[in-house]
Amino acid sequence: MFSTLAISFLTALGAAYFYLNASGEIIRILALLIVTICALIDLVIAPWPIQFVILIIILFWPRNLSLPSNRRIDL
């Protein structure tokens, strides 16, 4: 199981590198798709302590959902 997790993680890192350094739009979109798929696979096959740490990080990450002060919504 660790080897599958490591292969998926390394594939995601390689795709992220291509995403950051590619100039073509289609290559960047495909690389981002590969990163997303690998991240989902890693979440599914990760051991439960790693999944628990990811859940804690998501729950306690600060969020800024308010609109900037200079924007007004007129109805």
Distance bins in CASP14 RR format, pairs under 12 A and 6 or more apart:
PFRMAT RR
TARGET T0000
AUTHOR 0000-0000-0000
RMODE 2
METHOD distances of the structure
MODEL  1
1 7 0 0 0 0 0 1 0 0 0 0 0
1 8 0 0 0 0 0 1 0 0 0 0 0
1 41 0 0 0 0 0 1 0 0 0 0 0
1 42 0 0 0 0 0 1 0 0 0 0 0
1 44 0 0 0 0 0 1 0 0 0 0 0
1 45 1 0 0 1 0 0 0 0 0 0 0
1 46 0 0 0 0 1 0 0 0 0 0 0
1 47 1 0 0 1 0 0 0 0 0 0 0
1 50 0 0 0 0 0 1 0 0 0 0 0
2 8 0 0 0 0 0 1 0 0 0 0 0
2 9 0 0 0 0 0 1 0 0 0 0 0
2 42 0 0 0 0 0 1 0 0 0 0 0
2 45 0 0 0 0 1 0 0 0 0 0 0
2 46 0 0 0 0 0 1 0 0 0 0 0
2 47 0 0 0 0 1 0 0 0 0 0 0
2 50 0 0 0 0 0 1 0 0 0 0 0
3 9 0 0 0 0 0 1 0 0 0 0 0
3 10 0 0 0 0 0 1 0 0 0 0 0
3 45 0 0 0 0 0 1 0 0 0 0 0
4 10 0 0 0 0 0 1 0 0 0 0 0
4 11 0 0 0 0 0 1 0 0 0 0 0
4 38 0 0 0 0 0 1 0 0 0 0 0
4 41 0 0 0 0 1 0 0 0 0 0 0
4 42 0 0 0 0 1 0 0 0 0 0 0
4 44 0 0 0 0 0 1 0 0 0 0 0
4 45 1 0 1 0 0 0 0 0 0 0 0
4 46 0 0 0 0 0 1 0 0 0 0 0
4 47 0 0 0 0 0 1 0 0 0 0 0
5 11 0 0 0 0 0 1 0 0 0 0 0
5 12 0 0 0 0 0 1 0 0 0 0 0
5 38 0 0 0 0 0 1 0 0 0 0 0
5 39 0 0 0 0 0 1 0 0 0 0 0
5 41 0 0 0 0 1 0 0 0 0 0 0
5 42 1 0 0 1 0 0 0 0 0 0 0
5 43 0 0 0 0 0 1 0 0 0 0 0
5 44 0 0 0 0 1 0 0 0 0 0 0
5 45 1 0 1 0 0 0 0 0 0 0 0
5 46 1 0 0 1 0 0 0 0 0 0 0
5 47 0 0 0 0 1 0 0 0 0 0 0
5 50 0 0 0 0 1 0 0 0 0 0 0
5 51 0 0 0 0 0 1 0 0 0 0 0
6 12 0 0 0 0 0 1 0 0 0 0 0
6 13 0 0 0 0 0 1 0 0 0 0 0
6 38 0 0 0 0 0 1 0 0 0 0 0
6 41 0 0 0 0 0 1 0 0 0 0 0
6 42 0 0 0 0 1 0 0 0 0 0 0
6 45 0 0 0 0 0 1 0 0 0 0 0
6 46 0 0 0 0 0 1 0 0 0 0 0
7 13 0 0 0 0 0 1 0 0 0 0 0
7 14 0 0 0 0 0 1 0 0 0 0 0
7 38 0 0 0 0 1 0 0 0 0 0 0
7 41 0 0 0 0 1 0 0 0 0 0 0
7 42 0 0 0 0 0 1 0 0 0 0 0
7 45 0 0 0 0 0 1 0 0 0 0 0
8 14 0 0 0 0 0 1 0 0 0 0 0
8 15 0 0 0 0 0 1 0 0 0 0 0
8 34 0 0 0 0 0 1 0 0 0 0 0
8 35 0 0 0 0 0 1 0 0 0 0 0
8 36 0 0 0 0 0 1 0 0 0 0 0
8 37 0 0 0 0 1 0 0 0 0 0 0
8 38 1 0 1 0 0 0 0 0 0 0 0
8 39 0 0 0 0 1 0 0 0 0 0 0
8 40 0 0 0 0 1 0 0 0 0 0 0
8 41 1 0 1 0 0 0 0 0 0 0 0
8 42 1 0 1 0 0 0 0 0 0 0 0
8 43 0 0 0 0 1 0 0 0 0 0 0
8 44 0 0 0 0 1 0 0 0 0 0 0
8 45 1 0 0 1 0 0 0 0 0 0 0
8 46 0 0 0 0 1 0 0 0 0 0 0
9 15 0 0 0 0 0 1 0 0 0 0 0
9 16 0 0 0 0 0 1 0 0 0 0 0
9 35 0 0 0 0 0 1 0 0 0 0 0
9 38 1 0 0 1 0 0 0 0 0 0 0
9 39 0 0 0 0 1 0 0 0 0 0 0
9 41 0 0 0 0 1 0 0 0 0 0 0
9 42 1 0 1 0 0 0 0 0 0 0 0
9 43 0 0 0 0 0 1 0 0 0 0 0
9 45 0 0 0 0 0 1 0 0 0 0 0
9 46 0 0 0 0 1 0 0 0 0 0 0
9 50 0 0 0 0 0 1 0 0 0 0 0
10 16 0 0 0 0 0 1 0 0 0 0 0
10 17 0 0 0 0 0 1 0 0 0 0 0
10 34 0 0 0 0 0 1 0 0 0 0 0
10 35 0 0 0 0 0 1 0 0 0 0 0
10 38 0 0 0 0 1 0 0 0 0 0 0
10 42 0 0 0 0 0 1 0 0 0 0 0
11 17 0 0 0 0 0 1 0 0 0 0 0
11 18 0 0 0 0 0 1 0 0 0 0 0
11 31 0 0 0 0 0 1 0 0 0 0 0
11 34 1 0 0 1 0 0 0 0 0 0 0
11 35 0 0 0 0 1 0 0 0 0 0 0
11 36 0 0 0 0 0 1 0 0 0 0 0
11 37 0 0 0 0 1 0 0 0 0 0 0
11 38 1 0 1 0 0 0 0 0 0 0 0
11 39 0 0 0 0 0 1 0 0 0 0 0
11 41 0 0 0 0 1 0 0 0 0 0 0
11 42 0 0 0 0 1 0 0 0 0 0 0
12 18 0 0 0 0 0 1 0 0 0 0 0
12 19 0 0 0 0 0 1 0 0 0 0 0
12 31 0 0 0 0 1 0 0 0 0 0 0
12 32 0 0 0 0 0 1 0 0 0 0 0
12 33 0 0 0 0 0 1 0 0 0 0 0
12 34 1 0 0 1 0 0 0 0 0 0 0
12 35 1 0 1 0 0 0 0 0 0 0 0
12 36 0 0 0 0 1 0 0 0 0 0 0
12 37 0 0 0 0 1 0 0 0 0 0 0
12 38 1 1 0 0 0 0 0 0 0 0 0
12 39 1 0 0 1 0 0 0 0 0 0 0
12 40 0 0 0 0 0 1 0 0 0 0 0
12 41 0 0 0 0 1 0 0 0 0 0 0
12 42 1 0 0 1 0 0 0 0 0 0 0
12 43 0 0 0 0 0 1 0 0 0 0 0
13 19 0 0 0 0 0 1 0 0 0 0 0
13 20 0 0 0 0 0 1 0 0 0 0 0
13 31 0 0 0 0 0 1 0 0 0 0 0
13 34 0 0 0 0 0 1 0 0 0 0 0
13 35 0 0 0 0 1 0 0 0 0 0 0
13 38 0 0 0 0 1 0 0 0 0 0 0
13 39 0 0 0 0 0 1 0 0 0 0 0
13 42 0 0 0 0 0 1 0 0 0 0 0
14 20 0 0 0 0 1 0 0 0 0 0 0
14 21 0 0 0 0 0 1 0 0 0 0 0
14 22 0 0 0 0 0 1 0 0 0 0 0
14 31 0 0 0 0 1 0 0 0 0 0 0
14 32 0 0 0 0 0 1 0 0 0 0 0
14 34 0 0 0 0 1 0 0 0 0 0 0
14 35 0 0 0 0 1 0 0 0 0 0 0
14 38 0 0 0 0 1 0 0 0 0 0 0
15 21 0 0 0 0 0 1 0 0 0 0 0
15 22 0 0 0 0 0 1 0 0 0 0 0
15 27 0 0 0 0 0 1 0 0 0 0 0
15 28 0 0 0 0 0 1 0 0 0 0 0
15 29 0 0 0 0 0 1 0 0 0 0 0
15 30 0 0 0 0 1 0 0 0 0 0 0
15 31 1 0 1 0 0 0 0 0 0 0 0
15 32 1 0 0 1 0 0 0 0 0 0 0
15 33 0 0 0 0 1 0 0 0 0 0 0
15 34 1 1 0 0 0 0 0 0 0 0 0
15 35 1 0 1 0 0 0 0 0 0 0 0
15 36 0 0 0 0 1 0 0 0 0 0 0
15 37 0 0 0 0 1 0 0 0 0 0 0
15 38 1 0 0 1 0 0 0 0 0 0 0
15 39 0 0 0 0 0 1 0 0 0 0 0
16 22 0 0 0 0 0 1 0 0 0 0 0
16 28 0 0 0 0 0 1 0 0 0 0 0
16 31 1 0 0 1 0 0 0 0 0 0 0
16 32 0 0 0 0 1 0 0 0 0 0 0
16 33 0 0 0 0 0 1 0 0 0 0 0
16 34 0 0 0 0 1 0 0 0 0 0 0
16 35 1 0 1 0 0 0 0 0 0 0 0
16 36 0 0 0 0 0 1 0 0 0 0 0
16 38 0 0 0 0 1 0 0 0 0 0 0
16 39 0 0 0 0 1 0 0 0 0 0 0
17 27 0 0 0 0 0 1 0 0 0 0 0
17 28 0 0 0 0 0 1 0 0 0 0 0
17 31 0 0 0 0 1 0 0 0 0 0 0
17 34 0 0 0 0 0 1 0 0 0 0 0
17 35 0 0 0 0 1 0 0 0 0 0 0
18 24 0 0 0 0 0 1 0 0 0 0 0
18 26 0 0 0 0 0 1 0 0 0 0 0
18 27 1 0 0 1 0 0 0 0 0 0 0
18 28 1 0 0 1 0 0 0 0 0 0 0
18 29 0 0 0 0 0 1 0 0 0 0 0
18 30 0 0 0 0 1 0 0 0 0 0 0
18 31 1 0 1 0 0 0 0 0 0 0 0
18 32 0 0 0 0 1 0 0 0 0 0 0
18 33 0 0 0 0 0 1 0 0 0 0 0
18 34 0 0 0 0 1 0 0 0 0 0 0
18 35 0 0 0 0 1 0 0 0 0 0 0
19 25 0 0 0 0 0 1 0 0 0 0 0
19 26 0 0 0 0 0 1 0 0 0 0 0
19 27 0 0 0 0 1 0 0 0 0 0 0
19 28 1 0 1 0 0 0 0 0 0 0 0
19 29 0 0 0 0 1 0 0 0 0 0 0
19 30 0 0 0 0 1 0 0 0 0 0 0
19 31 1 1 0 0 0 0 0 0 0 0 0
19 32 1 0 1 0 0 0 0 0 0 0 0
19 33 0 0 0 0 1 0 0 0 0 0 0
19 34 0 0 0 0 1 0 0 0 0 0 0
19 35 1 0 0 1 0 0 0 0 0 0 0
19 36 0 0 0 0 0 1 0 0 0 0 0
19 38 0 0 0 0 0 1 0 0 0 0 0
20 27 0 0 0 0 0 1 0 0 0 0 0
20 28 0 0 0 0 1 0 0 0 0 0 0
20 31 0 0 0 0 1 0 0 0 0 0 0
20 32 0 0 0 0 0 1 0 0 0 0 0
20 35 0 0 0 0 0 1 0 0 0 0 0
21 27 0 0 0 0 1 0 0 0 0 0 0
21 28 0 0 0 0 1 0 0 0 0 0 0
21 31 0 0 0 0 1 0 0 0 0 0 0
22 28 1 0 1 0 0 0 0 0 0 0 0
22 29 0 0 0 0 1 0 0 0 0 0 0
22 30 0 0 0 0 1 0 0 0 0 0 0
22 31 1 0 0 1 0 0 0 0 0 0 0
22 32 0 0 0 0 0 1 0 0 0 0 0
22 34 0 0 0 0 0 1 0 0 0 0 0
23 31 0 0 0 0 0 1 0 0 0 0 0
24 30 0 0 0 0 1 0 0 0 0 0 0
24 31 0 0 0 0 1 0 0 0 0 0 0
25 31 0 0 0 0 0 1 0 0 0 0 0
25 32 0 0 0 0 0 1 0 0 0 0 0
26 32 0 0 0 0 0 1 0 0 0 0 0
26 33 0 0 0 0 0 1 0 0 0 0 0
27 33 0 0 0 0 0 1 0 0 0 0 0
27 34 0 0 0 0 0 1 0 0 0 0 0
28 34 0 0 0 0 0 1 0 0 0 0 0
28 35 0 0 0 0 0 1 0 0 0 0 0
29 35 0 0 0 0 0 1 0 0 0 0 0
29 36 0 0 0 0 0 1 0 0 0 0 0
30 36 0 0 0 0 0 1 0 0 0 0 0
30 37 0 0 0 0 0 1 0 0 0 0 0
31 37 0 0 0 0 0 1 0 0 0 0 0
31 38 0 0 0 0 0 1 0 0 0 0 0
32 38 0 0 0 0 0 1 0 0 0 0 0
32 39 0 0 0 0 0 1 0 0 0 0 0
33 39 0 0 0 0 0 1 0 0 0 0 0
33 40 0 0 0 0 0 1 0 0 0 0 0
34 40 0 0 0 0 0 1 0 0 0 0 0
34 41 0 0 0 0 0 1 0 0 0 0 0
35 41 0 0 0 0 0 1 0 0 0 0 0
35 42 0 0 0 0 0 1 0 0 0 0 0
36 42 0 0 0 0 0 1 0 0 0 0 0
36 43 0 0 0 0 0 1 0 0 0 0 0
37 43 0 0 0 0 0 1 0 0 0 0 0
37 44 0 0 0 0 0 1 0 0 0 0 0
38 44 0 0 0 0 0 1 0 0 0 0 0
38 45 0 0 0 0 0 1 0 0 0 0 0
38 46 0 0 0 0 0 1 0 0 0 0 0
39 45 0 0 0 0 0 1 0 0 0 0 0
39 46 0 0 0 0 0 1 0 0 0 0 0
39 54 0 0 0 0 0 1 0 0 0 0 0
40 46 0 0 0 0 0 1 0 0 0 0 0
40 54 0 0 0 0 0 1 0 0 0 0 0
42 50 0 0 0 0 1 0 0 0 0 0 0
42 51 0 0 0 0 1 0 0 0 0 0 0
42 54 0 0 0 0 1 0 0 0 0 0 0
43 50 0 0 0 0 1 0 0 0 0 0 0
43 51 1 0 0 1 0 0 0 0 0 0 0
43 52 0 0 0 0 0 1 0 0 0 0 0
43 53 0 0 0 0 0 1 0 0 0 0 0
43 54 1 0 0 1 0 0 0 0 0 0 0
43 55 0 0 0 0 0 1 0 0 0 0 0
43 58 0 0 0 0 0 1 0 0 0 0 0
44 50 0 0 0 0 0 1 0 0 0 0 0
44 51 0 0 0 0 1 0 0 0 0 0 0
44 54 0 0 0 0 0 1 0 0 0 0 0
45 51 0 0 0 0 1 0 0 0 0 0 0
46 52 0 0 0 0 1 0 0 0 0 0 0
46 53 0 0 0 0 1 0 0 0 0 0 0
46 54 1 0 0 1 0 0 0 0 0 0 0
46 55 0 0 0 0 0 1 0 0 0 0 0
47 53 0 0 0 0 0 1 0 0 0 0 0
47 54 0 0 0 0 0 1 0 0 0 0 0
48 54 0 0 0 0 0 1 0 0 0 0 0
48 55 0 0 0 0 1 0 0 0 0 0 0
49 55 0 0 0 0 0 1 0 0 0 0 0
49 56 0 0 0 0 0 1 0 0 0 0 0
50 56 0 0 0 0 0 1 0 0 0 0 0
50 57 0 0 0 0 0 1 0 0 0 0 0
51 57 0 0 0 0 0 1 0 0 0 0 0
51 58 0 0 0 0 0 1 0 0 0 0 0
52 58 0 0 0 0 0 1 0 0 0 0 0
52 59 0 0 0 0 0 1 0 0 0 0 0
53 59 0 0 0 0 0 1 0 0 0 0 0
53 60 0 0 0 0 0 1 0 0 0 0 0
54 60 0 0 0 0 0 1 0 0 0 0 0
54 61 0 0 0 0 0 1 0 0 0 0 0
55 61 0 0 0 0 0 1 0 0 0 0 0
67 73 1 0 0 1 0 0 0 0 0 0 0
END
